[in-house]
């Protein structure tokens, strides 16, 4: 028994031609490929609108990446703040009750 497959679709949205083809191993989903003057500009898994097609044809400009640095801290400290010390903060030591056994690794056996 084979999975019933949806038929492909072909339609126009303004100057864009959209061709819907069945996605392999899917019963009801189509991949919509968008063309302008016979040139493929992109594909979507949902039915595109004309604004989606315009976005595929002319995507917005992406700003350049800003290099992240751990040292980078924007702004200035407020008046009266104390600088953090250079000493490493040690975590508090907790006393364990005597009846608790800690798990041992297999390597130590």
BELNOR-V507328 format. One record per residue. N is the residue number from 1. RES is the residue in three letters. SS is DSSP state (~ for helix, > for strand, _ for the rest). PSI is psi in radians with two decimals (none if undefined). Layout:
# BELNOR-V507328
N,RES,SS,PSI
N,RES,SS,PSI
This chain:
# BELNOR-V507328
1,UNK,_,2.29
2,UNK,_,2.76
3,UNK,_,2.28
4,UNK,_,2.37
5,UNK,_,2.44
6,UNK,_,2.50
7,UNK,_,2.67
8,UNK,_,2.83
9,UNK,>,2.69
10,UNK,>,2.20
11,UNK,>,2.97
12,UNK,>,2.49
13,UNK,>,1.67
14,UNK,_,-2.11
15,UNK,_,-0.04
16,UNK,>,2.39
17,UNK,>,2.24
18,UNK,>,2.24
19,UNK,>,2.09
20,UNK,>,2.13
21,UNK,>,2.51
22,UNK,>,2.41
23,UNK,_,2.31
24,UNK,_,2.51
25,UNK,_,0.41
26,UNK,_,2.40
27,UNK,_,-0.57
28,UNK,_,0.06
29,UNK,_,2.54
30,UNK,>,2.60
31,UNK,>,2.08
32,UNK,>,1.97
33,UNK,>,2.31
34,UNK,>,2.29
35,UNK,>,2.54
36,UNK,>,2.08
37,UNK,_,0.66
38,UNK,_,0.05
39,UNK,>,2.23
40,UNK,>,2.23
41,UNK,>,-0.16
42,UNK,>,3.10
43,UNK,>,2.59
44,UNK,>,2.76
45,UNK,_,-0.13
46,UNK,_,2.82
47,UNK,_,2.09
48,UNK,_,2.64
49,UNK,_,3.05
50,UNK,~,-0.58
51,UNK,~,-0.59
52,UNK,~,-0.73
53,UNK,~,-0.70
54,UNK,~,-0.68
55,UNK,~,-0.68
56,UNK,~,-0.62
57,UNK,~,-0.76
58,UNK,_,1.45
59,UNK,_,2.66
60,UNK,_,2.74
61,UNK,_,2.42
62,UNK,_,2.23
63,UNK,_,2.68
64,UNK,_,2.65
65,UNK,_,2.48
66,UNK,_,2.19
67,UNK,_,2.18
68,UNK,_,2.35
69,UNK,_,2.44
70,UNK,_,-0.52
71,UNK,_,-0.45
72,UNK,_,2.04
73,UNK,_,1.88
74,UNK,_,2.65
75,UNK,_,3.03
76,UNK,_,2.69
77,UNK,_,2.66
78,UNK,_,2.77
79,UNK,_,2.43
80,UNK,_,-0.03
81,UNK,_,2.60
82,UNK,_,2.39
83,UNK,_,2.49
84,UNK,_,2.58
85,UNK,_,2.78
86,UNK,_,-0.22
87,UNK,_,2.44
88,UNK,_,2.41
89,UNK,_,2.16
90,UNK,_,2.45
91,UNK,_,2.63
92,UNK,_,2.53
93,UNK,_,2.19
94,UNK,_,2.41
95,UNK,_,2.24
96,UNK,_,2.48
97,UNK,_,2.66
98,UNK,_,-0.47
99,UNK,_,-0.13
100,UNK,_,2.22
101,UNK,_,2.35
102,UNK,_,2.46
103,UNK,_,2.48
104,UNK,_,2.58
105,UNK,_,2.74
106,UNK,~,-0.38
107,UNK,~,-0.56
108,UNK,~,-0.24
109,UNK,_,none
